[in-house]
Amino acid sequence: MRPHGDPQPERAGLLETVRAVAAAFFGVRGGRAHQRDLERLHPVAVIAVALMLAAAFVAVLLFVVNRVVA
């Protein structure tokens, strides 16, 4: 938690959110980076990016499987 007088940290941008979600998918986020993400990332943006990346991953898998089977 931040002390009462500390300014609000700057919100993370889209690219930083994508990087954080991708690192979470692979499980390679460090403790310090995780703490920084908790302060800067917006939960709704994280959920939206995670759903989009998961859908893209499934689409790529389906594409590769269809190419191999065909």
mmCIF file of the N, C-alpha and C atoms, coordinates in Angstrom:
data_MODEL
# 
_entry.id   MODEL 
# 
loop_
_atom_site.group_PDB 
_atom_site.id 
_atom_site.type_symbol 
_atom_site.label_atom_id 
_atom_site.label_alt_id 
_atom_site.label_comp_id 
_atom_site.label_asym_id 
_atom_site.label_entity_id 
_atom_site.label_seq_id 
_atom_site.pdbx_PDB_ins_code 
_atom_site.Cartn_x 
_atom_site.Cartn_y 
_atom_site.Cartn_z 
_atom_site.occupancy 
_atom_site.B_iso_or_equiv 
_atom_site.pdbx_formal_charge 
_atom_site.auth_seq_id 
_atom_site.auth_comp_id 
_atom_site.auth_asym_id 
_atom_site.auth_atom_id 
_atom_site.pdbx_PDB_model_num 
ATOM 1   N N  . MET A 1 1  ? 0.836   -1.175  0.000   1.00 0.00 ? 1  MET A N  1 
ATOM 2   C CA . MET A 1 1  ? 0.000   0.000   0.000   1.00 0.00 ? 1  MET A CA 1 
ATOM 3   C C  . MET A 1 1  ? 0.885   1.244   0.000   1.00 0.00 ? 1  MET A C  1 
ATOM 4   N N  . ARG A 1 2  ? 0.338   2.290   -0.582  1.00 0.00 ? 2  ARG A N  1 
ATOM 5   C CA . ARG A 1 2  ? 1.056   3.556   -0.619  1.00 0.00 ? 2  ARG A CA 1 
ATOM 6   C C  . ARG A 1 2  ? 0.703   4.387   0.610   1.00 0.00 ? 2  ARG A C  1 
ATOM 7   N N  . PRO A 1 3  ? 1.686   5.104   1.154   1.00 0.00 ? 3  PRO A N  1 
ATOM 8   C CA . PRO A 1 3  ? 1.343   6.052   2.214   1.00 0.00 ? 3  PRO A CA 1 
ATOM 9   C C  . PRO A 1 3  ? 0.402   7.122   1.668   1.00 0.00 ? 3  PRO A C  1 
ATOM 10  N N  . HIS A 1 4  ? -0.302  7.792   2.551   1.00 0.00 ? 4  HIS A N  1 
ATOM 11  C CA . HIS A 1 4  ? -1.350  8.731   2.161   1.00 0.00 ? 4  HIS A CA 1 
ATOM 12  C C  . HIS A 1 4  ? -0.866  9.851   1.243   1.00 0.00 ? 4  HIS A C  1 
ATOM 13  N N  . GLY A 1 5  ? 0.331   10.349  1.418   1.00 0.00 ? 5  GLY A N  1 
ATOM 14  C CA . GLY A 1 5  ? 0.813   11.489  0.653   1.00 0.00 ? 5  GLY A CA 1 
ATOM 15  C C  . GLY A 1 5  ? 1.404   11.153  -0.700  1.00 0.00 ? 5  GLY A C  1 
ATOM 16  N N  . ASP A 1 6  ? 1.658   9.889   -1.011  1.00 0.00 ? 6  ASP A N  1 
ATOM 17  C CA . ASP A 1 6  ? 2.294   9.520   -2.277  1.00 0.00 ? 6  ASP A CA 1 
ATOM 18  C C  . ASP A 1 6  ? 1.343   9.734   -3.447  1.00 0.00 ? 6  ASP A C  1 
ATOM 19  N N  . PRO A 1 7  ? 1.872   10.213  -4.587  1.00 0.00 ? 7  PRO A N  1 
ATOM 20  C CA . PRO A 1 7  ? 1.021   10.405  -5.763  1.00 0.00 ? 7  PRO A CA 1 
ATOM 21  C C  . PRO A 1 7  ? 0.624   9.062   -6.377  1.00 0.00 ? 7  PRO A C  1 
ATOM 22  N N  . GLN A 1 8  ? -0.484  9.079   -7.094  1.00 0.00 ? 8  GLN A N  1 
ATOM 23  C CA . GLN A 1 8  ? -0.966  7.881   -7.797  1.00 0.00 ? 8  GLN A CA 1 
ATOM 24  C C  . GLN A 1 8  ? 0.029   7.523   -8.900  1.00 0.00 ? 8  GLN A C  1 
ATOM 25  N N  . PRO A 1 9  ? 0.464   6.260   -9.002  1.00 0.00 ? 9  PRO A N  1 
ATOM 26  C CA . PRO A 1 9  ? 1.384   5.899   -10.080 1.00 0.00 ? 9  PRO A CA 1 
ATOM 27  C C  . PRO A 1 9  ? 0.692   5.994   -11.437 1.00 0.00 ? 9  PRO A C  1 
ATOM 28  N N  . GLU A 1 10 ? 1.481   6.250   -12.460 1.00 0.00 ? 10 GLU A N  1 
ATOM 29  C CA . GLU A 1 10 ? 0.953   6.363   -13.811 1.00 0.00 ? 10 GLU A CA 1 
ATOM 30  C C  . GLU A 1 10 ? 0.391   5.023   -14.253 1.00 0.00 ? 10 GLU A C  1 
ATOM 31  N N  . ARG A 1 11 ? -0.751  5.043   -14.921 1.00 0.00 ? 11 ARG A N  1 
ATOM 32  C CA . ARG A 1 11 ? -1.373  3.810   -15.413 1.00 0.00 ? 11 ARG A CA 1 
ATOM 33  C C  . ARG A 1 11 ? -0.563  3.234   -16.559 1.00 0.00 ? 11 ARG A C  1 
ATOM 34  N N  . ALA A 1 12 ? -0.547  1.915   -16.647 1.00 0.00 ? 12 ALA A N  1 
ATOM 35  C CA . ALA A 1 12 ? 0.199   1.221   -17.688 1.00 0.00 ? 12 ALA A CA 1 
ATOM 36  C C  . ALA A 1 12 ? -0.525  1.349   -19.019 1.00 0.00 ? 12 ALA A C  1 
ATOM 37  N N  . GLY A 1 13 ? 0.233   1.350   -20.097 1.00 0.00 ? 13 GLY A N  1 
ATOM 38  C CA . GLY A 1 13 ? -0.339  1.396   -21.431 1.00 0.00 ? 13 GLY A CA 1 
ATOM 39  C C  . GLY A 1 13 ? -0.680  0.001   -21.929 1.00 0.00 ? 13 GLY A C  1 
ATOM 40  N N  . LEU A 1 14 ? -1.182  -0.057  -23.145 1.00 0.00 ? 14 LEU A N  1 
ATOM 41  C CA . LEU A 1 14 ? -1.610  -1.324  -23.736 1.00 0.00 ? 14 LEU A CA 1 
ATOM 42  C C  . LEU A 1 14 ? -0.440  -2.287  -23.896 1.00 0.00 ? 14 LEU A C  1 
ATOM 43  N N  . LEU A 1 15 ? 0.683   -1.797  -24.395 1.00 0.00 ? 15 LEU A N  1 
ATOM 44  C CA . LEU A 1 15 ? 1.829   -2.681  -24.619 1.00 0.00 ? 15 LEU A CA 1 
ATOM 45  C C  . LEU A 1 15 ? 2.339   -3.264  -23.301 1.00 0.00 ? 15 LEU A C  1 
ATOM 46  N N  . GLU A 1 16 ? 2.387   -2.461  -22.264 1.00 0.00 ? 16 GLU A N  1 
ATOM 47  C CA . GLU A 1 16 ? 2.827   -2.959  -20.965 1.00 0.00 ? 16 GLU A CA 1 
ATOM 48  C C  . GLU A 1 16 ? 1.845   -3.990  -20.408 1.00 0.00 ? 16 GLU A C  1 
ATOM 49  N N  . THR A 1 17 ? 0.561   -3.777  -20.641 1.00 0.00 ? 17 THR A N  1 
ATOM 50  C CA . THR A 1 17 ? -0.452  -4.735  -20.205 1.00 0.00 ? 17 THR A CA 1 
ATOM 51  C C  . THR A 1 17 ? -0.293  -6.050  -20.957 1.00 0.00 ? 17 THR A C  1 
ATOM 52  N N  . VAL A 1 18 ? -0.063  -5.978  -22.258 1.00 0.00 ? 18 VAL A N  1 
ATOM 53  C CA . VAL A 1 18 ? 0.132   -7.195  -23.058 1.00 0.00 ? 18 VAL A CA 1 
ATOM 54  C C  . VAL A 1 18 ? 1.373   -7.946  -22.574 1.00 0.00 ? 18 VAL A C  1 
ATOM 55  N N  . ARG A 1 19 ? 2.443   -7.230  -22.306 1.00 0.00 ? 19 ARG A N  1 
ATOM 56  C CA . ARG A 1 19 ? 3.669   -7.881  -21.810 1.00 0.00 ? 19 ARG A CA 1 
ATOM 57  C C  . ARG A 1 19 ? 3.434   -8.575  -20.471 1.00 0.00 ? 19 ARG A C  1 
ATOM 58  N N  . ALA A 1 20 ? 2.705   -7.920  -19.575 1.00 0.00 ? 20 ALA A N  1 
ATOM 59  C CA . ALA A 1 20 ? 2.433   -8.497  -18.263 1.00 0.00 ? 20 ALA A CA 1 
ATOM 60  C C  . ALA A 1 20 ? 1.572   -9.752  -18.377 1.00 0.00 ? 20 ALA A C  1 
ATOM 61  N N  . VAL A 1 21 ? 0.565   -9.710  -19.243 1.00 0.00 ? 21 VAL A N  1 
ATOM 62  C CA . VAL A 1 21 ? -0.313  -10.878 -19.424 1.00 0.00 ? 21 VAL A CA 1 
ATOM 63  C C  . VAL A 1 21 ? 0.452   -12.013 -20.093 1.00 0.00 ? 21 VAL A C  1 
ATOM 64  N N  . ALA A 1 22 ? 1.266   -11.702 -21.095 1.00 0.00 ? 22 ALA A N  1 
ATOM 65  C CA . ALA A 1 22 ? 2.055   -12.741 -21.760 1.00 0.00 ? 22 ALA A CA 1 
ATOM 66  C C  . ALA A 1 22 ? 3.037   -13.383 -20.781 1.00 0.00 ? 22 ALA A C  1 
ATOM 67  N N  . ALA A 1 23 ? 3.657   -12.587 -19.939 1.00 0.00 ? 23 ALA A N  1 
ATOM 68  C CA . ALA A 1 23 ? 4.571   -13.143 -18.934 1.00 0.00 ? 23 ALA A CA 1 
ATOM 69  C C  . ALA A 1 23 ? 3.804   -14.016 -17.943 1.00 0.00 ? 23 ALA A C  1 
ATOM 70  N N  . ALA A 1 24 ? 2.595   -13.615 -17.609 1.00 0.00 ? 24 ALA A N  1 
ATOM 71  C CA . ALA A 1 24 ? 1.777   -14.421 -16.694 1.00 0.00 ? 24 ALA A CA 1 
ATOM 72  C C  . ALA A 1 24 ? 1.393   -15.749 -17.337 1.00 0.00 ? 24 ALA A C  1 
ATOM 73  N N  . PHE A 1 25 ? 1.128   -15.760 -18.647 1.00 0.00 ? 25 PHE A N  1 
ATOM 74  C CA . PHE A 1 25 ? 0.807   -17.005 -19.336 1.00 0.00 ? 25 PHE A CA 1 
ATOM 75  C C  . PHE A 1 25 ? 1.955   -18.003 -19.216 1.00 0.00 ? 25 PHE A C  1 
ATOM 76  N N  . PHE A 1 26 ? 3.179   -17.499 -19.295 1.00 0.00 ? 26 PHE A N  1 
ATOM 77  C CA . PHE A 1 26 ? 4.349   -18.364 -19.218 1.00 0.00 ? 26 PHE A CA 1 
ATOM 78  C C  . PHE A 1 26 ? 4.861   -18.545 -17.793 1.00 0.00 ? 26 PHE A C  1 
ATOM 79  N N  . GLY A 1 27 ? 4.372   -17.754 -16.867 1.00 0.00 ? 27 GLY A N  1 
ATOM 80  C CA . GLY A 1 27 ? 4.771   -17.873 -15.462 1.00 0.00 ? 27 GLY A CA 1 
ATOM 81  C C  . GLY A 1 27 ? 6.163   -17.361 -15.180 1.00 0.00 ? 27 GLY A C  1 
ATOM 82  N N  . VAL A 1 28 ? 6.587   -16.312 -15.864 1.00 0.00 ? 28 VAL A N  1 
ATOM 83  C CA . VAL A 1 28 ? 7.957   -15.807 -15.701 1.00 0.00 ? 28 VAL A CA 1 
ATOM 84  C C  . VAL A 1 28 ? 7.994   -14.390 -15.128 1.00 0.00 ? 28 VAL A C  1 
ATOM 85  N N  . ARG A 1 29 ? 6.994   -14.004 -14.358 1.00 0.00 ? 29 ARG A N  1 
ATOM 86  C CA . ARG A 1 29 ? 6.961   -12.659 -13.777 1.00 0.00 ? 29 ARG A CA 1 
ATOM 87  C C  . ARG A 1 29 ? 7.664   -12.672 -12.434 1.00 0.00 ? 29 ARG A C  1 
ATOM 88  N N  . GLY A 1 30 ? 8.597   -11.750 -12.233 1.00 0.00 ? 30 GLY A N  1 
ATOM 89  C CA . GLY A 1 30 ? 9.319   -11.643 -10.967 1.00 0.00 ? 30 GLY A CA 1 
ATOM 90  C C  . GLY A 1 30 ? 8.508   -10.912 -9.917  1.00 0.00 ? 30 GLY A C  1 
ATOM 91  N N  . GLY A 1 31 ? 8.940   -10.996 -8.678  1.00 0.00 ? 31 GLY A N  1 
ATOM 92  C CA . GLY A 1 31 ? 8.219   -10.389 -7.567  1.00 0.00 ? 31 GLY A CA 1 
ATOM 93  C C  . GLY A 1 31 ? 8.125   -8.882  -7.653  1.00 0.00 ? 31 GLY A C  1 
ATOM 94  N N  . ARG A 1 32 ? 9.212   -8.221  -8.006  1.00 0.00 ? 32 ARG A N  1 
ATOM 95  C CA . ARG A 1 32 ? 9.215   -6.761  -8.107  1.00 0.00 ? 32 ARG A CA 1 
ATOM 96  C C  . ARG A 1 32 ? 8.315   -6.301  -9.255  1.00 0.00 ? 32 ARG A C  1 
ATOM 97  N N  . ALA A 1 33 ? 8.396   -6.987  -10.387 1.00 0.00 ? 33 ALA A N  1 
ATOM 98  C CA . ALA A 1 33 ? 7.556   -6.641  -11.534 1.00 0.00 ? 33 ALA A CA 1 
ATOM 99  C C  . ALA A 1 33 ? 6.082   -6.892  -11.210 1.00 0.00 ? 33 ALA A C  1 
ATOM 100 N N  . HIS A 1 34 ? 5.818   -7.951  -10.481 1.00 0.00 ? 34 HIS A N  1 
ATOM 101 C CA . HIS A 1 34 ? 4.441   -8.256  -10.081 1.00 0.00 ? 34 HIS A CA 1 
ATOM 102 C C  . HIS A 1 34 ? 3.881   -7.146  -9.195  1.00 0.00 ? 34 HIS A C  1 
ATOM 103 N N  . GLN A 1 35 ? 4.663   -6.679  -8.256  1.00 0.00 ? 35 GLN A N  1 
ATOM 104 C CA . GLN A 1 35 ? 4.220   -5.605  -7.366  1.00 0.00 ? 35 GLN A CA 1 
ATOM 105 C C  . GLN A 1 35 ? 3.961   -4.318  -8.150  1.00 0.00 ? 35 GLN A C  1 
ATOM 106 N N  . ARG A 1 36 ? 4.835   -4.024  -9.103  1.00 0.00 ? 36 ARG A N  1 
ATOM 107 C CA . ARG A 1 36 ? 4.645   -2.835  -9.936  1.00 0.00 ? 36 ARG A CA 1 
ATOM 108 C C  . ARG A 1 36 ? 3.368   -2.966  -10.772 1.00 0.00 ? 36 ARG A C  1 
ATOM 109 N N  . ASP A 1 37 ? 3.110   -4.171  -11.282 1.00 0.00 ? 37 ASP A N  1 
ATOM 110 C CA . ASP A 1 37 ? 1.894   -4.407  -12.065 1.00 0.00 ? 37 ASP A CA 1 
ATOM 111 C C  . ASP A 1 37 ? 0.639   -4.217  -11.224 1.00 0.00 ? 37 ASP A C  1 
ATOM 112 N N  . LEU A 1 38 ? 0.689   -4.659  -9.971  1.00 0.00 ? 38 LEU A N  1 
ATOM 113 C CA . LEU A 1 38 ? -0.471  -4.487  -9.095  1.00 0.00 ? 38 LEU A CA 1 
ATOM 114 C C  . LEU A 1 38 ? -0.819  -3.017  -8.916  1.00 0.00 ? 38 LEU A C  1 
ATOM 115 N N  . GLU A 1 39 ? 0.181   -2.158  -8.916  1.00 0.00 ? 39 GLU A N  1 
ATOM 116 C CA . GLU A 1 39 ? -0.044  -0.732  -8.727  1.00 0.00 ? 39 GLU A CA 1 
ATOM 117 C C  . GLU A 1 39 ? -0.475  -0.027  -10.011 1.00 0.00 ? 39 GLU A C  1 
ATOM 118 N N  . ARG A 1 40 ? -0.020  -0.502  -11.167 1.00 0.00 ? 40 ARG A N  1 
ATOM 119 C CA . ARG A 1 40 ? -0.216  0.240   -12.407 1.00 0.00 ? 40 ARG A CA 1 
ATOM 120 C C  . ARG A 1 40 ? -1.283  -0.318  -13.332 1.00 0.00 ? 40 ARG A C  1 
ATOM 121 N N  . LEU A 1 41 ? -1.495  -1.634  -13.345 1.00 0.00 ? 41 LEU A N  1 
ATOM 122 C CA . LEU A 1 41 ? -2.414  -2.230  -14.313 1.00 0.00 ? 41 LEU A CA 1 
ATOM 123 C C  . LEU A 1 41 ? -3.856  -2.125  -13.841 1.00 0.00 ? 41 LEU A C  1 
ATOM 124 N N  . HIS A 1 42 ? -4.735  -1.901  -14.784 1.00 0.00 ? 42 HIS A N  1 
ATOM 125 C CA . HIS A 1 42 ? -6.163  -1.843  -14.501 1.00 0.00 ? 42 HIS A CA 1 
ATOM 126 C C  . HIS A 1 42 ? -6.740  -3.250  -14.683 1.00 0.00 ? 42 HIS A C  1 
ATOM 127 N N  . PRO A 1 43 ? -7.459  -3.780  -13.697 1.00 0.00 ? 43 PRO A N  1 
ATOM 128 C CA . PRO A 1 43 ? -7.949  -5.166  -13.763 1.00 0.00 ? 43 PRO A CA 1 
ATOM 129 C C  . PRO A 1 43 ? -8.803  -5.470  -14.996 1.00 0.00 ? 43 PRO A C  1 
ATOM 130 N N  . VAL A 1 44 ? -9.646  -4.549  -15.401 1.00 0.00 ? 44 VAL A N  1 
ATOM 131 C CA . VAL A 1 44 ? -10.496 -4.790  -16.575 1.00 0.00 ? 44 VAL A CA 1 
ATOM 132 C C  . VAL A 1 44 ? -9.640  -4.906  -17.834 1.00 0.00 ? 44 VAL A C  1 
ATOM 133 N N  . ALA A 1 45 ? -8.613  -4.078  -17.955 1.00 0.00 ? 45 ALA A N  1 
ATOM 134 C CA . ALA A 1 45 ? -7.725  -4.144  -19.110 1.00 0.00 ? 45 ALA A CA 1 
ATOM 135 C C  . ALA A 1 45 ? -6.968  -5.469  -19.125 1.00 0.00 ? 45 ALA A C  1 
ATOM 136 N N  . VAL A 1 46 ? -6.544  -5.942  -17.957 1.00 0.00 ? 46 VAL A N  1 
ATOM 137 C CA . VAL A 1 46 ? -5.829  -7.224  -17.880 1.00 0.00 ? 46 VAL A CA 1 
ATOM 138 C C  . VAL A 1 46 ? -6.740  -8.360  -18.328 1.00 0.00 ? 46 VAL A C  1 
ATOM 139 N N  . ILE A 1 47 ? -7.982  -8.363  -17.877 1.00 0.00 ? 47 ILE A N  1 
ATOM 140 C CA . ILE A 1 47 ? -8.919  -9.419  -18.258 1.00 0.00 ? 47 ILE A CA 1 
ATOM 141 C C  . ILE A 1 47 ? -9.195  -9.383  -19.759 1.00 0.00 ? 47 ILE A C  1 
ATOM 142 N N  . ALA A 1 48 ? -9.403  -8.190  -20.303 1.00 0.00 ? 48 ALA A N  1 
ATOM 143 C CA . ALA A 1 48 ? -9.674  -8.062  -21.738 1.00 0.00 ? 48 ALA A CA 1 
ATOM 144 C C  . ALA A 1 48 ? -8.491  -8.543  -22.572 1.00 0.00 ? 48 ALA A C  1 
ATOM 145 N N  . VAL A 1 49 ? -7.288  -8.132  -22.199 1.00 0.00 ? 49 VAL A N  1 
ATOM 146 C CA . VAL A 1 49 ? -6.091  -8.553  -22.944 1.00 0.00 ? 49 VAL A CA 1 
ATOM 147 C C  . VAL A 1 49 ? -5.877  -10.063 -22.807 1.00 0.00 ? 49 VAL A C  1 
ATOM 148 N N  . ALA A 1 50 ? -6.110  -10.598 -21.629 1.00 0.00 ? 50 ALA A N  1 
ATOM 149 C CA . ALA A 1 50 ? -5.946  -12.038 -21.425 1.00 0.00 ? 50 ALA A CA 1 
ATOM 150 C C  . ALA A 1 50 ? -6.921  -12.829 -22.289 1.00 0.00 ? 50 ALA A C  1 
ATOM 151 N N  . LEU A 1 51 ? -8.158  -12.391 -22.380 1.00 0.00 ? 51 LEU A N  1 
ATOM 152 C CA . LEU A 1 51 ? -9.138  -13.081 -23.229 1.00 0.00 ? 51 LEU A CA 1 
ATOM 153 C C  . LEU A 1 51 ? -8.750  -13.008 -24.701 1.00 0.00 ? 51 LEU A C  1 
ATOM 154 N N  . MET A 1 52 ? -8.261  -11.843 -25.133 1.00 0.00 ? 52 MET A N  1 
ATOM 155 C CA . MET A 1 52 ? -7.837  -11.706 -26.533 1.00 0.00 ? 52 MET A CA 1 
ATOM 156 C C  . MET A 1 52 ? -6.617  -12.570 -26.839 1.00 0.00 ? 52 MET A C  1 
ATOM 157 N N  . LEU A 1 53 ? -5.642  -12.594 -25.936 1.00 0.00 ? 53 LEU A N  1 
ATOM 158 C CA . LEU A 1 53 ? -4.458  -13.423 -26.172 1.00 0.00 ? 53 LEU A CA 1 
ATOM 159 C C  . LEU A 1 53 ? -4.801  -14.910 -26.141 1.00 0.00 ? 53 LEU A C  1 
ATOM 160 N N  . ALA A 1 54 ? -5.688  -15.309 -25.257 1.00 0.00 ? 54 ALA A N  1 
ATOM 161 C CA . ALA A 1 54 ? -6.107  -16.716 -25.205 1.00 0.00 ? 54 ALA A CA 1 
ATOM 162 C C  . ALA A 1 54 ? -6.836  -17.100 -26.491 1.00 0.00 ? 54 ALA A C  1 
ATOM 163 N N  . ALA A 1 55 ? -7.706  -16.221 -26.986 1.00 0.00 ? 55 ALA A N  1 
ATOM 164 C CA . ALA A 1 55 ? -8.421  -16.496 -28.237 1.00 0.00 ? 55 ALA A CA 1 
ATOM 165 C C  . ALA A 1 55 ? -7.444  -16.567 -29.410 1.00 0.00 ? 55 ALA A C  1 
ATOM 166 N N  . ALA A 1 56 ? -6.455  -15.679 -29.432 1.00 0.00 ? 56 ALA A N  1 
ATOM 167 C CA . ALA A 1 56 ? -5.450  -15.715 -30.497 1.00 0.00 ? 56 ALA A CA 1 
ATOM 168 C C  . ALA A 1 56 ? -4.630  -17.007 -30.434 1.00 0.00 ? 56 ALA A C  1 
ATOM 169 N N  . PHE A 1 57 ? -4.302  -17.446 -29.224 1.00 0.00 ? 57 PHE A N  1 
ATOM 170 C CA . PHE A 1 57 ? -3.549  -18.695 -29.057 1.00 0.00 ? 57 PHE A CA 1 
ATOM 171 C C  . PHE A 1 57 ? -4.350  -19.884 -29.582 1.00 0.00 ? 57 PHE A C  1 
ATOM 172 N N  . VAL A 1 58 ? -5.626  -19.941 -29.244 1.00 0.00 ? 58 VAL A N  1 
ATOM 173 C CA . VAL A 1 58 ? -6.484  -21.036 -29.721 1.00 0.00 ? 58 VAL A CA 1 
ATOM 174 C C  . VAL A 1 58 ? -6.615  -20.974 -31.240 1.00 0.00 ? 58 VAL A C  1 
ATOM 175 N N  . ALA A 1 59 ? -6.764  -19.776 -31.809 1.00 0.00 ? 59 ALA A N  1 
ATOM 176 C CA . ALA A 1 59 ? -6.878  -19.630 -33.255 1.00 0.00 ? 59 ALA A CA 1 
ATOM 177 C C  . ALA A 1 59 ? -5.605  -20.106 -33.960 1.00 0.00 ? 59 ALA A C  1 
ATOM 178 N N  . VAL A 1 60 ? -4.454  -19.777 -33.406 1.00 0.00 ? 60 VAL A N  1 
ATOM 179 C CA . VAL A 1 60 ? -3.190  -20.234 -33.999 1.00 0.00 ? 60 VAL A CA 1 
ATOM 180 C C  . VAL A 1 60 ? -3.079  -21.758 -33.919 1.00 0.00 ? 60 VAL A C  1 
ATOM 181 N N  . LEU A 1 61 ? -3.459  -22.328 -32.788 1.00 0.00 ? 61 LEU A N  1 
ATOM 182 C CA . LEU A 1 61 ? -3.421  -23.784 -32.662 1.00 0.00 ? 61 LEU A CA 1 
ATOM 183 C C  . LEU A 1 61 ? -4.349  -24.461 -33.674 1.00 0.00 ? 61 LEU A C  1 
ATOM 184 N N  . LEU A 1 62 ? -5.563  -23.936 -33.824 1.00 0.00 ? 62 LEU A N  1 
ATOM 185 C CA . LEU A 1 62 ? -6.492  -24.502 -34.803 1.00 0.00 ? 62 LEU A CA 1 
ATOM 186 C C  . LEU A 1 62 ? -5.950  -24.384 -36.220 1.00 0.00 ? 62 LEU A C  1 
ATOM 187 N N  . PHE A 1 63 ? -5.338  -23.252 -36.537 1.00 0.00 ? 63 PHE A N  1 
ATOM 188 C CA . PHE A 1 63 ? -4.754  -23.061 -37.856 1.00 0.00 ? 63 PHE A CA 1 
ATOM 189 C C  . PHE A 1 63 ? -3.641  -24.077 -38.119 1.00 0.00 ? 63 PHE A C  1 
ATOM 190 N N  . VAL A 1 64 ? -2.751  -24.248 -37.155 1.00 0.00 ? 64 VAL A N  1 
ATOM 191 C CA . VAL A 1 64 ? -1.635  -25.181 -37.319 1.00 0.00 ? 64 VAL A CA 1 
ATOM 192 C C  . VAL A 1 64 ? -2.146  -26.616 -37.452 1.00 0.00 ? 64 VAL A C  1 
ATOM 193 N N  . VAL A 1 65 ? -3.100  -26.998 -36.641 1.00 0.00 ? 65 VAL A N  1 
ATOM 194 C CA . VAL A 1 65 ? -3.642  -28.364 -36.706 1.00 0.00 ? 65 VAL A CA 1 
ATOM 195 C C  . VAL A 1 65 ? -4.330  -28.597 -38.042 1.00 0.00 ? 65 VAL A C  1 
ATOM 196 N N  . ASN A 1 66 ? -5.100  -27.627 -38.517 1.00 0.00 ? 66 ASN A N  1 
ATOM 197 C CA . ASN A 1 66 ? -5.762  -27.783 -39.818 1.00 0.00 ? 66 ASN A CA 1 
ATOM 198 C C  . ASN A 1 66 ? -4.760  -27.897 -40.953 1.00 0.00 ? 66 ASN A C  1 
ATOM 199 N N  . ARG A 1 67 ? -3.660  -27.173 -40.875 1.00 0.00 ? 67 ARG A N  1 
ATOM 200 C CA . ARG A 1 67 ? -2.618  -27.261 -41.907 1.00 0.00 ? 67 ARG A CA 1 
ATOM 201 C C  . ARG A 1 67 ? -1.931  -28.628 -41.887 1.00 0.00 ? 67 ARG A C  1 
ATOM 202 N N  . VAL A 1 68 ? -1.670  -29.132 -40.685 1.00 0.00 ? 68 VAL A N  1 
ATOM 203 C CA . VAL A 1 68 ? -0.966  -30.415 -40.565 1.00 0.00 ? 68 VAL A CA 1 
ATOM 204 C C  . VAL A 1 68 ? -1.864  -31.556 -41.021 1.00 0.00 ? 68 VAL A C  1 
ATOM 205 N N  . VAL A 1 69 ? -3.127  -31.510 -40.646 1.00 0.00 ? 69 VAL A N  1 
ATOM 206 C CA . VAL A 1 69 ? -4.061  -32.600 -40.976 1.00 0.00 ? 69 VAL A CA 1 
ATOM 207 C C  . VAL A 1 69 ? -4.418  -32.588 -42.445 1.00 0.00 ? 69 VAL A C  1 
ATOM 208 N N  . ALA A 1 70 ? -4.496  -31.423 -43.052 1.00 0.00 ? 70 ALA A N  1 
ATOM 209 C CA . ALA A 1 70 ? -4.929  -31.331 -44.461 1.00 0.00 ? 70 ALA A CA 1 
ATOM 210 C C  . ALA A 1 70 ? -3.910  -31.805 -45.435 1.00 0.00 ? 70 ALA A C  1 
# 
